[in-house]
């Protein structure tokens, strides 16, 4: 499964295929269990397709849906996970990506319990298959997870998953891992690579046929699918250039921009600007992270419902960072984006203006002397500012409770590197 937006959430959502820790119970199916023939048949095929060798034989065990749900519930209530989920939930509510009433922890547990088709745990080095897995999906599931087991022996998946505060980088890494597993498993179906348009359709249909997924907010649906779909497309391009190779370690993409745009990775590599935000001038900072180009695109689509506009307006992205704050009147957010050019920044700012007008039903707006506008709507004070930060074109979006000054971030103290 694909994930939401940061390292901790991605561990949880991608957990279906990367990172769920072992649940107690269930039998050890191992190399001599009921999956032995399936493993023996697919291991050499996967090694040929990836150019990597298994250093140790993979182990497979079964888990019940109840065991999976029990584990998920315990995972999201751990202190670190709960803190991360709260920060994520608050940020995405302020950005209008999650409903104010959605309980993210409960929703993710239910969603993953519905979605899990198989998963590999890098901590225990075990591949888990739900005991109710459909027979017709079993070979593809086992093949997909065997690729993850092989990846872990060469790229340390556990280390990738523990990265925090760098959502976009983790999404990019997850896209390589899920993309390679999807690309290889599809390629091995019948011994040939099926038409990619058909593959995309199959994956989307298999997800949308599940009741909870079909009701999920757009940001959850899209980030759930992105590592599979866009990741597999990236790996198809990579495989065409580097047969029997894998983009691990220094070759790993570091942004969704590099997953989405071949020239940003395969030509002159375009790494994003890293942003260090100053301490907010008011409120207590409680969470920091980034979106990346892909989730910026999703945000614009969420509020404009214009896919072409969203893709075009996000295309000049070169880095972003947000901070969630807590004030006496409630929570708020400041989100700074850096752009390739002033033209790109203006296009994004115009799209944001359109999104604000749609989301808040044409709120009252007044010009900001230094550039941009302030808005007042639904008990919130918003600001959209455009200008330069360290000589780079930038756009700042702020959303705080009414009565709180929107000047919560001193852009002159932002550090770019």
Buried (B, 14 or more C-beta within 10 A) or exposed (E): BBBBBBBBBBBBBBBBBBBBBBBEEBEEBBEEBEBBEBBEEBBEBBBEBBEBEBEEEBBBBBBBEEBBBBBBEEBBEEEEBBEBBBBBBBBBBBBBBBEEEBEBBEBBBBBBBEBBBBBBBBEEBBBBBBBEBEEEEBBBBBBBBBBBBBBBBBBBBBEBBEBBBBBBBBBBBBBBBBBBBBBBBBBBEEEEBEEBEEBBEEBBEEBEEEEBBEEBBBBBBBBBBBBBBBBBBBBBBBBEEEEEEBBBEEEBBBBBBBBBBBEBBBEEEBBBBBBEBBEBEBBEBBBBBBBBBBBBBBBBBBBBEBEEBBBBBBBBBBBBBBBBBBBEBBBBBBBBBBBBEBEBBBBBBBBBBBBBBBBBEEBEBEEBEEBBBBBBBEEBBBBBBBBEBBEBBBBBBBBBBEEBEBBBBEBEEBEBE
